[in-house]
Amino acid sequence: MAQDKLIRLVAKGDKDGTGKGHTYYVHKNRKTLAQMKFAFRKYNPFTRKHEVYSEKKK
């Protein structure tokens, strides 16, 4: 993956804060989605559940 085009997604964690800070790196189409911030539900291996991951600065 080209390092300059990666977006970092960070987990918000559950209500107790468990799993907070786990990261995924993904690509983003900057031509069509330049203004949008990503927020996905992805699997967090620490909590063993699907949680919300939001885009943060690299």
C-alpha distance matrix in Angstrom:
0.0 3.8 6.0 8.8 8.0 7.6 11.0 12.9 15.4 18.4 21.2 24.7 26.5 29.7 33.1 33.7 30.4 29.1 25.4 24.8 21.7 19.4 15.8 13.0 9.6 8.9 8.3 11.6 13.5 15.0 17.8 19.4 18.5 18.7 21.7 21.1 20.1 18.4 20.5 19.8 21.9 19.7 21.0 21.8 22.5 24.9 27.2 26.5 26.5 24.5 24.3 23.3 19.9 19.9 17.6 18.2 17.5 14.8
3.8 0.0 3.8 5.7 5.8 6.9 10.7 13.1 16.2 19.2 22.5 25.7 27.8 31.2 34.4 35.0 31.6 30.7 27.0 26.0 22.7 20.9 17.2 14.8 11.1 10.4 8.8 11.4 12.8 13.5 16.2 18.4 17.7 17.1 20.3 20.3 19.6 18.6 21.2 21.2 23.7 21.9 23.5 24.1 25.1 27.2 29.5 29.1 29.0 26.8 26.2 24.6 21.1 20.4 17.5 17.7 16.4 13.7
6.0 3.8 0.0 3.8 5.5 5.5 9.0 10.8 14.3 17.0 20.4 23.5 25.7 29.3 32.3 32.7 29.1 28.4 24.9 23.5 20.0 18.7 15.1 13.3 9.7 10.1 9.5 11.8 14.0 14.1 17.3 19.4 18.1 17.0 19.8 19.7 18.5 17.7 20.2 20.5 23.0 21.3 22.8 22.8 23.9 25.5 27.9 28.0 28.0 26.0 24.9 23.3 19.6 18.7 15.7 15.2 13.4 10.4
8.8 5.7 3.8 0.0 3.8 5.7 8.7 11.2 14.8 17.6 21.2 23.9 26.6 30.1 32.9 33.6 29.9 29.7 26.3 24.5 21.1 20.3 16.6 15.0 11.4 11.2 9.6 10.8 12.5 11.6 14.8 17.2 16.0 14.3 17.1 17.7 16.8 16.9 19.8 20.8 23.7 22.5 24.5 24.6 26.1 27.6 29.7 30.0 29.6 27.3 25.9 23.7 20.0 18.4 15.0 14.4 12.2 9.7
8.0 5.8 5.5 3.8 0.0 3.8 6.6 10.0 13.1 16.4 19.8 22.5 25.3 28.6 31.5 32.5 29.1 28.9 25.4 23.8 20.6 19.6 15.8 13.6 9.8 8.5 6.1 7.1 8.8 8.6 11.9 13.9 12.7 11.6 14.7 14.9 14.3 14.0 17.1 17.9 20.9 20.1 22.4 23.0 24.8 26.6 28.3 28.4 27.6 25.0 23.7 21.5 18.0 16.4 13.1 13.5 12.2 10.5
7.6 6.9 5.5 5.7 3.8 0.0 3.8 6.6 9.7 12.9 16.3 19.2 21.8 25.2 28.2 29.0 25.6 25.2 21.7 20.2 17.1 15.8 12.0 9.8 6.1 5.6 5.0 7.1 10.1 10.6 14.2 15.5 13.5 12.9 15.3 14.7 13.2 12.2 14.7 15.3 18.0 16.8 18.9 19.3 21.1 22.8 24.6 24.7 24.1 21.6 20.4 18.4 14.8 13.6 10.7 11.1 10.3 8.4
11.0 10.7 9.0 8.7 6.6 3.8 0.0 3.8 6.5 9.9 13.3 15.9 18.7 22.1 24.9 26.0 22.6 22.6 19.2 17.4 14.6 13.7 10.1 8.3 5.6 5.3 5.9 6.7 10.3 10.5 14.3 14.8 12.1 11.5 13.2 12.0 9.9 8.9 11.3 12.3 15.3 14.6 17.0 17.3 19.6 21.0 22.4 22.8 21.8 19.2 17.5 15.1 11.5 9.9 6.9 7.6 7.8 7.0
12.9 13.1 10.8 11.2 10.0 6.6 3.8 0.0 3.8 6.4 10.1 12.8 15.4 18.9 21.8 22.6 19.1 19.0 15.7 13.8 10.8 10.1 6.6 6.0 4.7 6.7 8.9 10.1 13.8 14.2 17.9 18.1 15.0 14.5 15.5 13.8 10.9 9.5 10.7 11.6 13.9 12.9 14.9 14.5 16.7 17.7 19.3 20.0 19.3 17.0 15.1 13.0 9.2 8.2 5.8 5.8 6.8 6.0
15.4 16.2 14.3 14.8 13.1 9.7 6.5 3.8 0.0 3.8 6.8 9.7 12.3 15.6 18.5 19.6 16.4 16.3 13.1 11.3 9.1 8.3 5.4 5.1 6.1 7.5 10.3 11.2 14.9 15.7 19.2 18.6 15.3 15.5 15.9 13.4 10.0 7.8 7.8 8.3 10.3 9.6 11.8 11.5 14.3 15.3 16.3 17.1 15.9 13.5 11.3 9.2 5.4 5.1 4.6 6.1 8.9 9.2
18.4 19.2 17.0 17.6 16.4 12.9 9.9 6.4 3.8 0.0 3.8 6.5 9.0 12.6 15.4 16.1 12.7 12.8 9.8 7.6 5.5 5.7 4.6 6.7 8.9 11.1 14.1 15.0 18.6 19.2 22.7 22.1 18.5 18.6 18.4 15.9 12.2 10.4 9.3 9.8 10.8 10.1 11.5 10.1 12.9 13.0 13.9 15.4 14.5 12.7 10.0 8.3 5.1 5.5 6.4 6.6 9.6 10.2
21.2 22.5 20.4 21.2 19.8 16.3 13.3 10.1 6.8 3.8 0.0 3.8 5.5 8.9 12.0 12.9 9.8 9.7 6.9 5.3 5.3 5.3 6.4 8.5 11.6 13.6 16.8 17.6 21.2 22.1 25.4 24.3 20.8 21.2 20.8 17.8 14.2 12.0 9.7 9.4 9.1 8.6 9.4 7.6 10.8 10.5 10.7 12.4 11.2 9.8 6.8 6.0 4.4 6.7 9.2 9.9 13.2 14.0
24.7 25.7 23.5 23.9 22.5 19.2 15.9 12.8 9.7 6.5 3.8 0.0 3.8 6.8 9.1 10.4 7.6 8.8 7.5 5.1 6.7 8.3 9.9 12.2 15.1 16.8 19.8 20.0 23.4 24.0 27.2 25.8 22.1 22.5 21.3 18.4 14.7 13.2 10.5 10.9 10.5 11.1 12.0 10.1 13.2 12.2 11.5 13.9 12.2 11.0 7.5 6.3 6.3 7.5 10.5 11.0 14.4 15.9
26.5 27.8 25.7 26.6 25.3 21.8 18.7 15.4 12.3 9.0 5.5 3.8 0.0 3.8 6.8 7.5 5.0 5.3 4.8 4.0 7.3 8.3 11.0 13.5 16.9 18.9 22.2 22.9 26.3 27.2 30.4 29.0 25.4 25.9 24.9 21.9 18.3 16.4 13.4 12.9 11.4 11.4 11.1 8.6 11.2 9.5 8.3 11.1 9.9 9.9 6.9 7.8 8.7 10.9 14.0 14.4 17.6 18.7
29.7 31.2 29.3 30.1 28.6 25.2 22.1 18.9 15.6 12.6 8.9 6.8 3.8 0.0 3.8 5.5 5.2 5.6 6.9 7.4 11.0 11.8 14.6 16.8 20.2 22.0 25.2 25.7 29.0 30.0 33.0 31.3 27.7 28.6 27.3 24.1 20.7 18.7 15.3 14.6 12.4 12.9 12.3 10.2 12.5 10.6 8.1 11.0 9.3 9.9 7.5 9.1 11.3 13.6 17.0 17.8 21.1 22.4
33.1 34.4 32.3 32.9 31.5 28.2 24.9 21.8 18.5 15.4 12.0 9.1 6.8 3.8 0.0 3.8 5.6 7.6 10.0 9.9 13.5 15.0 17.8 20.2 23.5 25.2 28.3 28.5 31.7 32.5 35.4 33.6 30.0 30.6 29.0 25.9 22.5 21.0 17.7 17.5 15.4 16.4 16.0 14.0 16.1 13.9 11.3 14.3 12.6 13.3 10.9 11.9 14.2 16.0 19.3 19.8 23.1 24.7
33.7 35.0 32.7 33.6 32.5 29.0 26.0 22.6 19.6 16.1 12.9 10.4 7.5 5.5 3.8 0.0 3.8 5.6 9.0 9.3 13.0 14.6 17.9 20.8 24.2 26.4 29.7 30.3 33.7 34.4 37.5 36.0 32.3 32.8 31.3 28.3 24.8 23.3 20.2 19.9 17.8 18.1 17.1 14.3 15.7 12.8 10.8 14.2 13.7 15.0 13.0 14.4 16.0 17.9 20.9 20.8 23.8 25.0
30.4 31.6 29.1 29.9 29.1 25.6 22.6 19.1 16.4 12.7 9.8 7.6 5.0 5.2 5.6 3.8 0.0 3.8 6.3 5.6 9.2 11.3 14.5 17.6 20.9 23.3 26.6 27.3 30.8 31.4 34.7 33.4 29.7 29.9 28.7 25.9 22.2 20.7 17.9 17.8 16.3 16.2 15.4 12.4 14.0 11.1 10.0 13.7 13.2 14.1 11.6 12.5 13.4 15.1 17.8 17.4 20.2 21.3
29.1 30.7 28.4 29.7 28.9 25.2 22.6 19.0 16.3 12.8 9.7 8.8 5.3 5.6 7.6 5.6 3.8 0.0 3.8 5.6 9.0 9.8 13.5 16.4 20.0 22.5 26.0 27.2 30.8 31.8 35.1 33.9 30.4 30.8 30.0 27.0 23.4 21.4 18.5 17.7 15.7 14.9 13.3 9.9 10.8 7.6 6.7 10.5 10.9 12.5 10.9 12.7 13.5 15.9 18.6 18.5 21.2 21.8
25.4 27.0 24.9 26.3 25.4 21.7 19.2 15.7 13.1 9.8 6.9 7.5 4.8 6.9 10.0 9.0 6.3 3.8 0.0 3.8 6.3 6.2 9.8 12.7 16.3 18.9 22.5 23.9 27.6 28.7 32.1 31.1 27.6 28.1 27.7 24.7 21.1 18.9 16.3 15.2 13.4 12.0 10.5 6.9 8.0 5.4 5.8 9.1 9.6 10.7 9.1 10.9 10.9 13.6 16.0 16.0 18.7 18.9
24.8 26.0 23.5 24.5 23.8 20.2 17.4 13.8 11.3 7.6 5.3 5.1 4.0 7.4 9.9 9.3 5.6 5.6 3.8 0.0 3.8 5.8 9.0 12.2 15.4 18.1 21.5 22.5 26.1 26.8 30.2 29.3 25.7 25.8 25.1 22.4 18.7 17.0 14.7 14.5 13.6 12.8 12.3 9.2 11.1 9.0 9.4 12.5 12.3 12.4 9.8 10.2 9.6 11.3 13.5 13.0 15.7 16.3
21.7 22.7 20.0 21.1 20.6 17.1 14.6 10.8 9.1 5.5 5.3 6.7 7.3 11.0 13.5 13.0 9.2 9.0 6.3 3.8 0.0 3.8 6.2 9.8 12.6 15.6 18.9 20.2 23.9 24.4 28.0 27.6 24.0 23.8 23.5 21.1 17.4 15.8 14.3 14.4 14.2 13.0 12.9 10.0 11.7 10.2 11.7 14.3 14.3 14.0 11.5 11.2 9.3 10.5 11.6 10.6 12.7 12.8
19.4 20.9 18.7 20.3 19.6 15.8 13.7 10.1 8.3 5.7 5.3 8.3 8.3 11.8 15.0 14.6 11.3 9.8 6.2 5.8 3.8 0.0 3.8 7.2 10.5 13.6 17.2 19.0 22.7 23.8 27.4 26.9 23.5 23.8 23.9 21.4 17.8 15.5 14.0 13.2 12.7 10.6 10.0 7.2 8.6 8.1 10.2 11.9 12.3 12.0 10.4 10.8 8.7 10.8 12.0 11.8 14.0 13.4
15.8 17.2 15.1 16.6 15.8 12.0 10.1 6.6 5.4 4.6 6.4 9.9 11.0 14.6 17.8 17.9 14.5 13.5 9.8 9.0 6.2 3.8 0.0 3.8 6.7 9.9 13.5 15.4 19.2 20.3 23.9 23.6 20.4 20.6 21.2 18.8 15.4 13.2 12.4 11.8 12.3 10.1 10.5 8.9 10.6 11.2 13.2 14.3 14.3 13.1 11.5 11.1 8.0 9.4 9.7 9.7 11.6 10.6
13.0 14.8 13.3 15.0 13.6 9.8 8.3 6.0 5.1 6.7 8.5 12.2 13.5 16.8 20.2 20.8 17.6 16.4 12.7 12.2 9.8 7.2 3.8 0.0 3.8 6.6 10.3 12.6 16.4 17.9 21.4 21.1 18.3 18.8 19.9 17.5 14.6 11.8 11.6 10.4 11.3 8.9 9.9 9.6 11.4 13.1 14.9 15.0 14.7 12.9 12.1 11.4 8.2 9.7 9.6 10.6 12.5 11.3
9.6 11.1 9.7 11.4 9.8 6.1 5.6 4.7 6.1 8.9 11.6 15.1 16.9 20.2 23.5 24.2 20.9 20.0 16.3 15.4 12.6 10.5 6.7 3.8 0.0 3.8 7.2 9.9 13.6 15.0 18.6 18.8 16.2 16.5 18.2 16.3 13.8 11.5 12.5 11.9 13.7 11.7 13.2 13.3 15.0 16.8 18.7 18.7 18.3 16.2 15.3 14.1 10.6 11.0 9.5 10.4 11.4 9.6
8.9 10.4 10.1 11.2 8.5 5.6 5.3 6.7 7.5 11.1 13.6 16.8 18.9 22.0 25.2 26.4 23.3 22.5 18.9 18.1 15.6 13.6 9.9 6.6 3.8 0.0 3.8 6.7 10.2 12.2 15.5 15.5 13.3 14.1 16.2 14.3 12.5 10.0 11.6 11.0 13.3 11.8 14.1 15.2 17.1 19.4 20.8 20.3 19.5 16.8 16.1 14.6 11.4 11.4 9.8 11.7 12.7 11.6
8.3 8.8 9.5 9.6 6.1 5.0 5.9 8.9 10.3 14.1 16.8 19.8 22.2 25.2 28.3 29.7 26.6 26.0 22.5 21.5 18.9 17.2 13.5 10.3 7.2 3.8 0.0 3.8 6.8 9.0 12.1 12.5 10.9 11.7 14.4 13.2 12.4 10.6 13.1 13.0 15.8 14.9 17.5 18.8 20.9 23.2 24.5 24.0 22.9 20.0 19.2 17.3 14.2 13.4 11.2 13.1 13.6 12.6
11.6 11.4 11.8 10.8 7.1 7.1 6.7 10.1 11.2 15.0 17.6 20.0 22.9 25.7 28.5 30.3 27.3 27.2 23.9 22.5 20.2 19.0 15.4 12.6 9.9 6.7 3.8 0.0 3.8 5.8 8.9 9.0 7.1 8.1 10.9 9.9 9.8 8.7 12.0 12.6 16.0 16.0 19.1 20.6 23.1 25.2 26.1 25.7 24.2 20.9 19.8 17.3 14.4 12.9 10.5 12.8 13.4 13.3
13.5 12.8 14.0 12.5 8.8 10.1 10.3 13.8 14.9 18.6 21.2 23.4 26.3 29.0 31.7 33.7 30.8 30.8 27.6 26.1 23.9 22.7 19.2 16.4 13.6 10.2 6.8 3.8 0.0 3.8 5.6 6.0 5.8 7.2 10.6 10.3 11.6 11.1 14.5 15.3 18.7 19.0 22.2 24.0 26.6 28.8 29.6 29.0 27.3 23.9 22.9 20.3 17.7 16.1 13.7 16.0 16.3 16.4
15.0 13.5 14.1 11.6 8.6 10.6 10.5 14.2 15.7 19.2 22.1 24.0 27.2 30.0 32.5 34.4 31.4 31.8 28.7 26.8 24.4 23.8 20.3 17.9 15.0 12.2 9.0 5.8 3.8 0.0 3.8 5.7 5.3 4.5 8.3 9.4 11.0 11.8 15.5 17.1 20.8 21.3 24.6 25.9 28.6 30.5 31.3 31.2 29.4 26.1 24.6 21.6 18.9 16.6 13.7 15.3 15.0 15.5
17.8 16.2 17.3 14.8 11.9 14.2 14.3 17.9 19.2 22.7 25.4 27.2 30.4 33.0 35.4 37.5 34.7 35.1 32.1 30.2 28.0 27.4 23.9 21.4 18.6 15.5 12.1 8.9 5.6 3.8 0.0 3.8 6.0 6.0 9.3 10.9 13.5 14.4 18.0 19.6 23.2 24.0 27.4 29.1 31.8 33.8 34.5 34.2 32.2 28.7 27.3 24.4 22.0 19.6 17.0 18.8 18.6 19.2
19.4 18.4 19.4 17.2 13.9 15.5 14.8 18.1 18.6 22.1 24.3 25.8 29.0 31.3 33.6 36.0 33.4 33.9 31.1 29.3 27.6 26.9 23.6 21.1 18.8 15.5 12.5 9.0 6.0 5.7 3.8 0.0 3.8 5.9 8.3 9.0 12.0 12.7 16.0 17.5 21.1 22.3 25.9 27.8 30.8 32.9 33.1 32.7 30.4 26.8 25.5 22.4 20.5 18.3 16.3 18.7 19.2 20.3
18.5 17.7 18.1 16.0 12.7 13.5 12.1 15.0 15.3 18.5 20.8 22.1 25.4 27.7 30.0 32.3 29.7 30.4 27.6 25.7 24.0 23.5 20.4 18.3 16.2 13.3 10.9 7.1 5.8 5.3 6.0 3.8 0.0 3.8 5.7 5.4 8.1 9.0 12.5 14.4 18.1 19.5 23.1 24.7 27.9 29.7 29.9 29.7 27.4 23.8 22.2 19.0 17.0 14.6 12.6 15.1 15.9 17.3
18.7 17.1 17.0 14.3 11.6 12.9 11.5 14.5 15.5 18.6 21.2 22.5 25.9 28.6 30.6 32.8 29.9 30.8 28.1 25.8 23.8 23.8 20.6 18.8 16.5 14.1 11.7 8.1 7.2 4.5 6.0 5.9 3.8 0.0 3.8 5.8 8.2 10.2 13.9 16.3 20.1 21.4 24.8 26.0 29.1 30.6 31.0 31.3 29.1 25.7 23.7 20.3 18.0 15.0 12.3 14.0 14.0 15.5
21.7 20.3 19.8 17.1 14.7 15.3 13.2 15.5 15.9 18.4 20.8 21.3 24.9 27.3 29.0 31.3 28.7 30.0 27.7 25.1 23.5 23.9 21.2 19.9 18.2 16.2 14.4 10.9 10.6 8.3 9.3 8.3 5.7 3.8 0.0 3.8 6.7 9.8 13.0 16.1 19.8 21.6 25.2 26.2 29.5 30.7 30.7 31.3 28.9 25.4 23.1 19.5 17.5 14.2 11.9 13.5 14.0 16.4
21.1 20.3 19.7 17.7 14.9 14.7 12.0 13.8 13.4 15.9 17.8 18.4 21.9 24.1 25.9 28.3 25.9 27.0 24.7 22.4 21.1 21.4 18.8 17.5 16.3 14.3 13.2 9.9 10.3 9.4 10.9 9.0 5.4 5.8 3.8 0.0 3.8 6.4 9.4 12.4 16.1 18.1 21.8 22.9 26.4 27.6 27.5 27.9 25.3 21.8 19.5 15.9 14.2 11.2 9.6 12.1 13.5 16.0
20.1 19.6 18.5 16.8 14.3 13.2 9.9 10.9 10.0 12.2 14.2 14.7 18.3 20.7 22.5 24.8 22.2 23.4 21.1 18.7 17.4 17.8 15.4 14.6 13.8 12.5 12.4 9.8 11.6 11.0 13.5 12.0 8.1 8.2 6.7 3.8 0.0 3.8 6.6 10.0 13.6 15.5 19.0 19.7 23.2 24.2 24.1 24.8 22.4 19.1 16.5 12.8 10.8 7.6 6.0 8.7 10.8 13.3
18.4 18.6 17.7 16.9 14.0 12.2 8.9 9.5 7.8 10.4 12.0 13.2 16.4 18.7 21.0 23.3 20.7 21.4 18.9 17.0 15.8 15.5 13.2 11.8 11.5 10.0 10.6 8.7 11.1 11.8 14.4 12.7 9.0 10.2 9.8 6.4 3.8 0.0 3.8 6.5 10.2 11.9 15.4 16.6 20.0 21.4 21.2 21.6 19.2 15.7 13.5 10.2 8.1 5.8 5.3 9.0 11.7 13.6
20.5 21.2 20.2 19.8 17.1 14.7 11.3 10.7 7.8 9.3 9.7 10.5 13.4 15.3 17.7 20.2 17.9 18.5 16.3 14.7 14.3 14.0 12.4 11.6 12.5 11.6 13.1 12.0 14.5 15.5 18.0 16.0 12.5 13.9 13.0 9.4 6.6 3.8 0.0 3.8 7.1 9.4 12.9 14.0 17.7 18.9 18.3 18.6 15.9 12.5 10.1 6.6 5.5 4.3 6.4 10.0 13.4 15.3
19.8 21.2 20.5 20.8 17.9 15.3 12.3 11.6 8.3 9.8 9.4 10.9 12.9 14.6 17.5 19.9 17.8 17.7 15.2 14.5 14.4 13.2 11.8 10.4 11.9 11.0 13.0 12.6 15.3 17.1 19.6 17.5 14.4 16.3 16.1 12.4 10.0 6.5 3.8 0.0 3.8 6.0 9.7 11.6 15.2 16.9 16.2 15.9 13.1 9.5 8.0 5.6 5.2 6.5 8.9 12.4 15.8 17.0
21.9 23.7 23.0 23.7 20.9 18.0 15.3 13.9 10.3 10.8 9.1 10.5 11.4 12.4 15.4 17.8 16.3 15.7 13.4 13.6 14.2 12.7 12.3 11.3 13.7 13.3 15.8 16.0 18.7 20.8 23.2 21.1 18.1 20.1 19.8 16.1 13.6 10.2 7.1 3.8 0.0 3.8 7.0 9.2 12.8 14.5 13.3 12.7 9.6 5.9 5.1 4.4 6.0 8.8 11.8 14.9 18.4 19.4
19.7 21.9 21.3 22.5 20.1 16.8 14.6 12.9 9.6 10.1 8.6 11.1 11.4 12.9 16.4 18.1 16.2 14.9 12.0 12.8 13.0 10.6 10.1 8.9 11.7 11.8 14.9 16.0 19.0 21.3 24.0 22.3 19.5 21.4 21.6 18.1 15.5 11.9 9.4 6.0 3.8 0.0 3.8 6.4 9.6 12.0 11.5 10.4 8.3 5.1 5.6 6.5 6.6 10.0 12.5 15.2 18.4 18.6
21.0 23.5 22.8 24.5 22.4 18.9 17.0 14.9 11.8 11.5 9.4 12.0 11.1 12.3 16.0 17.1 15.4 13.3 10.5 12.3 12.9 10.0 10.5 9.9 13.2 14.1 17.5 19.1 22.2 24.6 27.4 25.9 23.1 24.8 25.2 21.8 19.0 15.4 12.9 9.7 7.0 3.8 0.0 3.8 6.3 9.0 8.6 6.9 5.7 4.2 6.3 8.7 9.1 12.8 15.3 17.5 20.5 20.4
21.8 24.1 22.8 24.6 23.0 19.3 17.3 14.5 11.5 10.1 7.6 10.1 8.6 10.2 14.0 14.3 12.4 9.9 6.9 9.2 10.0 7.2 8.9 9.6 13.3 15.2 18.8 20.6 24.0 25.9 29.1 27.8 24.7 26.0 26.2 22.9 19.7 16.6 14.0 11.6 9.2 6.4 3.8 0.0 3.8 5.6 5.8 5.6 5.6 5.8 6.4 9.1 9.1 12.8 15.2 16.6 19.5 19.3
22.5 25.1 23.9 26.1 24.8 21.1 19.6 16.7 14.3 12.9 10.8 13.2 11.2 12.5 16.1 15.7 14.0 10.8 8.0 11.1 11.7 8.6 10.6 11.4 15.0 17.1 20.9 23.1 26.6 28.6 31.8 30.8 27.9 29.1 29.5 26.4 23.2 20.0 17.7 15.2 12.8 9.6 6.3 3.8 0.0 3.8 5.6 4.7 7.1 8.7 10.1 12.9 12.8 16.3 18.4 19.4 22.0 21.2
24.9 27.2 25.5 27.6 26.6 22.8 21.0 17.7 15.3 13.0 10.5 12.2 9.5 10.6 13.9 12.8 11.1 7.6 5.4 9.0 10.2 8.1 11.2 13.1 16.8 19.4 23.2 25.2 28.8 30.5 33.8 32.9 29.7 30.6 30.7 27.6 24.2 21.4 18.9 16.9 14.5 12.0 9.0 5.6 3.8 0.0 3.8 5.6 8.1 10.3 10.7 13.5 13.5 16.8 19.1 19.5 22.0 21.5
27.2 29.5 27.9 29.7 28.3 24.6 22.4 19.3 16.3 13.9 10.7 11.5 8.3 8.1 11.3 10.8 10.0 6.7 5.8 9.4 11.7 10.2 13.2 14.9 18.7 20.8 24.5 26.1 29.6 31.3 34.5 33.1 29.9 31.0 30.7 27.5 24.1 21.2 18.3 16.2 13.3 11.5 8.6 5.8 5.6 3.8 0.0 3.8 5.4 8.3 8.9 12.2 13.3 16.7 19.6 20.4 23.4 23.4
26.5 29.1 28.0 30.0 28.4 24.7 22.8 20.0 17.1 15.4 12.4 13.9 11.1 11.0 14.3 14.2 13.7 10.5 9.1 12.5 14.3 11.9 14.3 15.0 18.7 20.3 24.0 25.7 29.0 31.2 34.2 32.7 29.7 31.3 31.3 27.9 24.8 21.6 18.6 15.9 12.7 10.4 6.9 5.6 4.7 5.6 3.8 0.0 3.8 7.1 9.3 12.9 14.1 17.8 20.6 22.0 25.0 24.8
26.5 29.0 28.0 29.6 27.6 24.1 21.8 19.3 15.9 14.5 11.2 12.2 9.9 9.3 12.6 13.7 13.2 10.9 9.6 12.3 14.3 12.3 14.3 14.7 18.3 19.5 22.9 24.2 27.3 29.4 32.2 30.4 27.4 29.1 28.9 25.3 22.4 19.2 15.9 13.1 9.6 8.3 5.7 5.6 7.1 8.1 5.4 3.8 0.0 3.8 6.2 10.0 12.0 15.7 18.8 20.7 24.0 24.3
24.5 26.8 26.0 27.3 25.0 21.6 19.2 17.0 13.5 12.7 9.8 11.0 9.9 9.9 13.3 15.0 14.1 12.5 10.7 12.4 14.0 12.0 13.1 12.9 16.2 16.8 20.0 20.9 23.9 26.1 28.7 26.8 23.8 25.7 25.4 21.8 19.1 15.7 12.5 9.5 5.9 5.1 4.2 5.8 8.7 10.3 8.3 7.1 3.8 0.0 3.8 7.1 9.2 12.9 16.1 18.4 21.9 22.4
24.3 26.2 24.9 25.9 23.7 20.4 17.5 15.1 11.3 10.0 6.8 7.5 6.9 7.5 10.9 13.0 11.6 10.9 9.1 9.8 11.5 10.4 11.5 12.1 15.3 16.1 19.2 19.8 22.9 24.6 27.3 25.5 22.2 23.7 23.1 19.5 16.5 13.5 10.1 8.0 5.1 5.6 6.3 6.4 10.1 10.7 8.9 9.3 6.2 3.8 0.0 3.8 6.4 9.9 13.3 15.5 19.1 20.0
23.3 24.6 23.3 23.7 21.5 18.4 15.1 13.0 9.2 8.3 6.0 6.3 7.8 9.1 11.9 14.4 12.5 12.7 10.9 10.2 11.2 10.8 11.1 11.4 14.1 14.6 17.3 17.3 20.3 21.6 24.4 22.4 19.0 20.3 19.5 15.9 12.8 10.2 6.6 5.6 4.4 6.5 8.7 9.1 12.9 13.5 12.2 12.9 10.0 7.1 3.8 0.0 3.8 6.5 10.2 12.6 16.3 17.8
19.9 21.1 19.6 20.0 18.0 14.8 11.5 9.2 5.4 5.1 4.4 6.3 8.7 11.3 14.2 16.0 13.4 13.5 10.9 9.6 9.3 8.7 8.0 8.2 10.6 11.4 14.2 14.4 17.7 18.9 22.0 20.5 17.0 18.0 17.5 14.2 10.8 8.1 5.5 5.2 6.0 6.6 9.1 9.1 12.8 13.5 13.3 14.1 12.0 9.2 6.4 3.8 0.0 3.8 7.0 9.3 12.9 14.1
19.9 20.4 18.7 18.4 16.4 13.6 9.9 8.2 5.1 5.5 6.7 7.5 10.9 13.6 16.0 17.9 15.1 15.9 13.6 11.3 10.5 10.8 9.4 9.7 11.0 11.4 13.4 12.9 16.1 16.6 19.6 18.3 14.6 15.0 14.2 11.2 7.6 5.8 4.3 6.5 8.8 10.0 12.8 12.8 16.3 16.8 16.7 17.8 15.7 12.9 9.9 6.5 3.8 0.0 3.8 6.5 10.2 12.2
17.6 17.5 15.7 15.0 13.1 10.7 6.9 5.8 4.6 6.4 9.2 10.5 14.0 17.0 19.3 20.9 17.8 18.6 16.0 13.5 11.6 12.0 9.7 9.6 9.5 9.8 11.2 10.5 13.7 13.7 17.0 16.3 12.6 12.3 11.9 9.6 6.0 5.3 6.4 8.9 11.8 12.5 15.3 15.2 18.4 19.1 19.6 20.6 18.8 16.1 13.3 10.2 7.0 3.8 0.0 3.8 7.1 9.1
18.2 17.7 15.2 14.4 13.5 11.1 7.6 5.8 6.1 6.6 9.9 11.0 14.4 17.8 19.8 20.8 17.4 18.5 16.0 13.0 10.6 11.8 9.7 10.6 10.4 11.7 13.1 12.8 16.0 15.3 18.8 18.7 15.1 14.0 13.5 12.1 8.7 9.0 10.0 12.4 14.9 15.2 17.5 16.6 19.4 19.5 20.4 22.0 20.7 18.4 15.5 12.6 9.3 6.5 3.8 0.0 3.8 6.4
17.5 16.4 13.4 12.2 12.2 10.3 7.8 6.8 8.9 9.6 13.2 14.4 17.6 21.1 23.1 23.8 20.2 21.2 18.7 15.7 12.7 14.0 11.6 12.5 11.4 12.7 13.6 13.4 16.3 15.0 18.6 19.2 15.9 14.0 14.0 13.5 10.8 11.7 13.4 15.8 18.4 18.4 20.5 19.5 22.0 22.0 23.4 25.0 24.0 21.9 19.1 16.3 12.9 10.2 7.1 3.8 0.0 3.8
14.8 13.7 10.4 9.7 10.5 8.4 7.0 6.0 9.2 10.2 14.0 15.9 18.7 22.4 24.7 25.0 21.3 21.8 18.9 16.3 12.8 13.4 10.6 11.3 9.6 11.6 12.6 13.3 16.4 15.5 19.2 20.3 17.3 15.5 16.4 16.0 13.3 13.6 15.3 17.0 19.4 18.6 20.4 19.3 21.2 21.5 23.4 24.8 24.3 22.4 20.0 17.8 14.1 12.2 9.1 6.4 3.8 0.0
